[in-house]
Amino acid sequence: MVMANDSPDIPDYSKLNDNQIKVQVGKTITGIMSCLKTGTPLDFSNFKAMHKDTPIFNIIHNKSKNDNETNFELYIKEVDKQLQLLELKLVPIYEKPTDAQHRMDRTDMRNPQKIAVNILAGFLVTNEAATMCNISNETDIENENQVQNEIFQEMKNLAKEDKRDSTEYQDCLKLLDQQIEGMKLCNLIKENDNMFKFLKCKILGFIFTRAFELGSDHGQFWNEENPLESFVTLRDLNDFLKSTMGLSVPTDLDKDGQHDIRFHSDGKAEKGFLKKFITGYLKDQRYINLFKCDHVRDTHLYDGESEEGKQIVRWDVRAIAEFDIEDILTAVSAFICEDAYPSWMQDKDFMGAVKAFQSECNQVRDLGDNDEIEGVFKNWDRKMQPRARKKKSKK
């Protein structure tokens, strides 16, 4: 646990002048950029540890304390302002509210008020470079909305007209390939991370689609009232990765799982990588939640009382902040299957579940703008500030 440092050599934040605050902002940005490069999550504990032995440590808090703008909010606004000069945007990630997340407002001692508050889980850094990075005189990297509304929509229209073999459809596929190559040149995609990101999206996509497939008849896998509470078991997830990708997953006979050359091709035989990836990396970085039940939840799918059948797997706050389930499914269909209008888009019940899941994700993302729940940041604009950009002329 990180403890506050009360050394007299560390000045109190309130006594810093503007230049001293700028120095601290620069150090924070350096730490954030280091996290981006190494893949270290900017969760609350890491963010606080990053500022150990600095004047910033004691002003950091992860829940609302009063109605006033705190020093932490003022500081983060300065950090965010400088990040935007680098085309980066700092976005808070909040815990989904529970009944326990409240504070007592005792301004009126005769009538204290119980006020719901958000708990800050950490930060997400979004990269806006894709909206302005020219790769060549002919190619621009487009942002997500342009890709979704222009390329994918054109492919979808052609697919509806049964023109998947047309020249126009193939041209759209080439444009998607150009987007990928452009993002690599902009360092938005790292070559050695592609397999891990693909695996992450496959797992998140499976949690949703499998939960919907199993429904509520065999143990409330799909939760209509609270879609984010929908789940799969760890045993079912491992079986999916083995059957669809041939991965060496943990089993009852092999608790760790064997070495897989796709993850370690340099001769390092690291056993249990997939186990560490799911129950370590994805869990620790808040992409998934793991809960253990008292009894096996997937006995209608598999024989035996495996401990992995007691492990429930759900989306967690970082997955909710970073991904849309429809985007994941669409990307797999368009990029992998080259089908912009797959059968799942034509299923009303499934699309209803997609919309319900995304709606609940949006509610969690928008917690900072919810007037009924107090957030850590009250006056911080969470949107990227528009900047005048000079567009490169095309020769």
C-alpha positions in Angstrom: 0.0 0.0 0.0 1.3 3.5 -0.9 1.4 5.8 2.2 1.6 9.6 2.1 5.0 11.0 2.7 5.0 13.7 5.4 8.6 14.7 4.7 9.2 18.5 5.3 11.1 18.5 2.0 7.8 18.0 0.1 5.8 21.3 0.0 2.1 21.4 0.4 0.2 21.7 -2.9 -1.6 24.9 -1.8 1.8 26.6 -1.4 3.0 25.9 -4.9 3.2 28.8 -7.4 2.2 28.6 -11.0 5.6 27.6 -12.3 5.9 24.8 -9.7 2.5 23.5 -10.6 3.6 23.4 -14.3 6.7 21.3 -13.3 4.4 18.8 -11.5 2.0 18.7 -14.5 5.0 17.9 -16.8 6.0 15.0 -14.5 2.4 13.7 -14.5 2.3 13.8 -18.3 5.7 12.0 -18.4 4.2 9.3 -16.2 1.1 9.0 -18.3 3.1 8.6 -21.5 5.2 6.0 -19.8 2.1 4.0 -18.9 0.8 4.3 -22.5 4.1 2.9 -23.8 4.4 0.0 -21.4 0.7 -0.8 -21.2 0.5 -0.1 -17.5 -3.1 0.7 -16.5 -3.9 4.2 -15.2 -6.1 2.8 -12.4 -6.5 4.8 -9.3 -3.9 3.0 -7.2 -1.3 3.3 -10.0 -2.1 6.9 -10.6 -1.6 7.6 -6.9 1.6 5.6 -6.7 2.9 7.6 -9.7 2.8 10.7 -7.5 4.4 9.3 -4.4 6.8 11.7 -2.8 5.3 14.7 -4.7 3.0 17.5 -3.5 0.3 16.0 -5.7 -0.1 12.8 -3.6 -2.2 14.2 -0.8 -4.7 16.0 -3.1 -5.7 12.9 -5.0 -9.0 11.3 -4.1 -11.3 8.9 -5.8 -14.7 10.0 -4.5 -16.6 13.3 -4.0 -16.0 15.0 -0.7 -18.1 18.2 -1.1 -19.8 20.4 -3.7 -16.7 22.5 -4.3 -14.1 22.2 -7.1 -11.2 20.4 -5.4 -7.5 20.9 -6.0 -7.4 17.5 -7.6 -9.9 18.6 -10.2 -8.1 21.8 -10.9 -4.8 19.9 -11.3 -6.3 17.3 -13.6 -7.8 20.0 -15.8 -4.3 21.5 -16.2 -2.9 18.0 -17.1 -5.7 17.4 -19.6 -5.1 20.8 -21.2 -1.5 20.0 -21.9 -2.3 16.5 -23.1 -4.7 17.9 -25.7 -1.8 19.7 -27.2 -0.5 16.2 -28.0 -3.9 15.2 -29.4 -4.5 13.1 -26.3 -7.6 13.2 -24.0 -7.8 12.1 -20.4 -11.1 10.4 -19.6 -12.2 9.2 -16.1 -13.4 5.7 -15.6 -15.9 5.3 -12.8 -17.1 2.2 -10.9 -20.7 1.2 -11.5 -22.6 2.7 -8.6 -23.7 0.5 -5.7 -25.9 1.1 -2.7 -22.8 1.4 -0.6 -21.4 4.4 -2.6 -22.9 7.4 -0.7 -21.7 10.2 1.4 -23.5 12.1 4.2 -24.1 15.8 3.7 -24.4 17.2 7.2 -24.7 20.8 6.2 -28.1 20.8 7.9 -27.4 18.9 11.0 -31.1 18.4 11.7 -31.7 16.8 8.3 -28.5 15.1 7.0 -28.7 14.0 3.4 -27.5 10.7 1.9 -26.0 11.5 -1.5 -24.9 8.9 -4.1 -21.3 9.4 -5.2 -19.1 8.0 -8.0 -15.9 6.1 -7.2 -13.1 6.9 -9.6 -11.6 3.7 -10.9 -8.9 5.4 -13.0 -8.3 7.0 -16.3 -8.4 6.2 -20.0 -6.3 8.1 -22.5 -7.8 8.4 -25.9 -5.7 9.2 -28.9 -7.1 11.7 -31.4 -4.1 11.6 -33.7 -6.1 9.4 -36.1 -8.2 12.4 -37.1 -5.3 14.4 -38.4 -2.4 12.1 -39.2 -1.5 12.1 -42.9 0.3 8.9 -44.0 0.8 10.0 -47.6 -0.4 12.4 -50.1 -3.2 10.0 -51.0 -4.2 8.5 -47.6 -5.6 10.1 -44.5 -6.4 8.2 -41.3 -10.0 8.7 -40.5 -11.6 8.6 -37.1 -13.9 5.9 -35.9 -17.1 7.6 -36.8 -16.0 8.2 -40.4 -15.0 4.6 -40.8 -18.3 3.4 -39.3 -20.5 5.8 -41.2 -18.7 5.8 -44.5 -16.8 2.6 -45.2 -18.8 0.1 -43.1 -22.1 1.7 -44.1 -21.2 1.4 -47.8 -20.2 -2.2 -47.4 -23.5 -2.9 -45.5 -25.5 -1.3 -48.3 -23.7 -3.4 -50.9 -24.1 -6.5 -48.9 -27.9 -5.9 -48.6 -28.0 -5.7 -52.4 -26.1 -9.0 -52.6 -23.1 -7.3 -54.1 -20.4 -8.8 -51.9 -18.4 -9.9 -55.0 -18.6 -6.5 -56.6 -15.6 -4.2 -57.3 -17.1 -1.5 -55.0 -17.2 -4.0 -52.1 -13.6 -5.1 -52.7 -12.6 -1.4 -52.8 -14.1 -0.9 -49.4 -12.1 -3.9 -48.0 -8.9 -2.3 -49.5 -9.8 1.0 -47.7 -10.1 -0.9 -44.4 -6.6 -2.4 -45.0 -5.3 1.1 -45.7 -6.7 2.3 -42.3 -4.9 -0.5 -40.5 -1.6 0.2 -42.3 -2.0 3.9 -41.6 -2.6 3.4 -37.9 0.5 1.3 -37.7 2.6 4.2 -39.2 1.0 6.5 -36.7 2.0 4.1 -33.9 -1.7 3.6 -33.0 -1.2 -0.1 -33.5 1.9 -1.9 -32.3 2.8 -5.0 -34.3 3.6 -7.1 -31.3 0.3 -6.1 -29.5 -2.0 -7.1 -32.4 -2.5 -10.7 -31.2 -3.1 -9.7 -27.6 -5.7 -7.0 -28.7 -7.4 -9.5 -31.0 -7.6 -12.0 -28.2 -8.9 -9.4 -25.8 -11.7 -8.5 -28.2 -12.5 -12.1 -28.9 -12.9 -12.8 -25.2 -15.1 -9.7 -24.6 -17.2 -10.6 -27.6 -17.6 -14.1 -26.5 -18.8 -13.1 -23.0 -21.7 -11.2 -24.5 -22.7 -13.6 -27.3 -22.4 -16.7 -25.2 -24.4 -15.2 -22.4 -27.1 -14.3 -24.8 -27.0 -17.7 -26.4 -27.4 -19.5 -23.1 -30.1 -17.1 -21.9 -31.6 -17.3 -18.5 -33.0 -20.9 -18.5 -29.8 -22.5 -17.0 -28.7 -20.0 -14.4 -29.3 -16.5 -15.5 -26.3 -16.3 -17.9 -28.1 -13.5 -19.7 -29.7 -10.8 -17.5 -32.4 -8.9 -19.2 -32.9 -6.4 -16.4 -29.1 -5.7 -16.0 -27.2 -6.8 -19.1 -23.8 -5.9 -17.6 -24.5 -8.6 -15.0 -24.6 -11.2 -17.8 -21.7 -13.7 -17.6 -20.0 -16.9 -18.8 -17.9 -19.4 -16.8 -14.2 -19.5 -17.0 -14.4 -23.2 -18.1 -16.7 -22.2 -21.0 -14.4 -19.4 -22.0 -11.3 -21.7 -22.0 -13.2 -24.3 -24.1 -14.1 -21.6 -26.6 -10.5 -20.4 -27.0 -9.4 -24.0 -27.4 -12.1 -25.0 -30.0 -12.0 -21.8 -32.1 -8.3 -20.8 -31.9 -6.6 -24.0 -30.8 -5.1 -22.4 -27.8 -3.4 -24.4 -25.0 -5.9 -23.6 -22.2 -5.8 -24.8 -18.6 -7.8 -28.0 -18.0 -8.5 -30.3 -15.0 -5.5 -32.4 -16.0 -3.2 -29.4 -16.8 -4.0 -26.5 -14.4 -1.7 -24.0 -16.2 -1.9 -24.9 -19.9 1.0 -25.6 -22.2 3.3 -23.2 -24.1 1.9 -21.6 -27.3 4.3 -20.5 -30.0 2.0 -17.7 -31.1 2.7 -15.8 -27.9 6.3 -16.8 -27.3 8.1 -17.6 -30.6 11.6 -16.7 -29.4 12.2 -20.1 -27.8 10.8 -19.1 -24.3 8.5 -21.9 -23.3 6.2 -20.0 -20.9 3.6 -22.3 -19.5 0.3 -20.8 -18.4 0.5 -17.7 -20.5 -3.2 -17.8 -21.3 -4.1 -18.4 -17.7 -2.0 -15.4 -16.7 -3.5 -13.3 -19.5 -7.1 -13.9 -18.4 -6.9 -14.3 -14.6 -4.0 -11.8 -14.3 -3.7 -9.2 -17.0 -7.4 -8.8 -18.0 -8.6 -9.0 -14.4 -5.9 -6.7 -13.0 -6.4 -4.1 -15.7 -10.2 -4.2 -15.1 -11.3 -5.6 -18.5 -13.1 -8.5 -16.8 -14.5 -9.3 -13.4 -14.1 -12.8 -11.9 -16.4 -14.0 -9.2 -16.4 -17.4 -7.6 -19.7 -19.2 -6.9 -20.4 -21.9 -4.3 -21.5 -24.3 -7.0 -20.7 -25.1 -10.6 -22.8 -22.9 -13.0 -22.3 -24.8 -16.3 -23.1 -28.4 -15.4 -25.6 -28.5 -18.4 -22.7 -27.8 -20.7 -19.9 -29.9 -19.2 -19.4 -32.9 -17.0 -17.5 -32.8 -13.7 -17.2 -30.4 -10.8 -14.4 -28.3 -12.2 -13.4 -25.2 -10.2 -13.4 -23.2 -13.4 -17.1 -23.9 -13.7 -17.6 -21.9 -10.5 -15.7 -18.9 -11.9 -18.1 -16.2 -13.4 -16.6 -13.9 -16.0 -18.1 -10.4 -16.8 -17.2 -7.2 -18.4 -15.5 -4.7 -16.0 -15.2 -0.9 -16.1 -12.2 -0.6 -18.4 -13.8 -2.8 -21.1 -17.0 -0.7 -20.7 -15.0 2.5 -21.1 -12.9 1.4 -24.1 -15.2 -0.8 -26.2 -18.7 -1.0 -27.7 -19.9 -4.6 -28.2 -21.4 -3.7 -31.6 -18.1 -2.3 -32.7 -16.3 -5.5 -31.7 -18.9 -7.7 -33.5 -18.9 -5.4 -36.6 -15.1 -5.4 -36.7 -14.8 -9.1 -36.6 -17.5 -9.5 -39.2 -16.0 -6.9 -41.6 -12.2 -7.3 -41.0 -12.1 -11.1 -40.4 -15.2 -12.5 -42.2 -15.3 -9.6 -44.8 -19.1 -9.5 -44.3 -20.6 -6.1 -43.5 -24.1 -7.4 -43.1 -23.9 -10.7 -41.2 -26.9 -12.7 -40.0 -26.6 -11.4 -36.5 -27.4 -7.9 -37.7 -30.7 -9.2 -39.1 -31.8 -10.9 -35.8 -34.2 -8.5 -33.9 -33.8 -10.2 -30.6 -30.0 -10.3 -30.8 -29.8 -6.6 -31.9 -32.2 -5.7 -29.1 -29.7 -7.3 -26.6 -26.8 -5.5 -28.2 -28.6 -2.1 -27.8 -29.6 -2.9 -24.2 -26.0 -3.9 -23.4 -24.6 -0.7 -25.0 -27.2 1.5 -23.3 -26.1 0.2 -19.9 -22.5 0.7 -20.9 -23.3 4.3 -21.9 -24.9 4.9 -18.5 -21.7 3.9 -16.8 -19.6 6.0 -19.1 -21.8 9.0 -18.5 -21.6 8.8 -14.7 -19.6 12.0 -14.6 -22.4 13.9 -16.3 -25.2 12.5 -14.1 -26.7 15.2 -12.0 -28.2 12.7 -9.6 -24.8 11.2 -8.7 -21.9 13.2 -7.4 -18.7 12.7 -9.3 -15.0 13.5 -8.4 -14.9 16.1 -11.2 -17.7 18.7 -11.5 -16.4 21.4 -13.8 -14.0 19.4 -16.0 -15.0 19.2 -19.7 -14.6 15.6 -20.6 -14.8 16.3 -24.3 -11.8 17.1 -26.6 -11.6 20.8 -27.1 -11.7 21.7 -30.9 -8.5 23.0 -32.3 -7.8 24.6 -35.7 -5.9 22.2 -37.8 -4.2 22.9 -41.1 -5.0 20.2 -43.5 -2.2 19.0 -45.7 -2.7 19.8 -49.4 -2.8 16.8 -51.6 -0.6 16.9 -54.7 
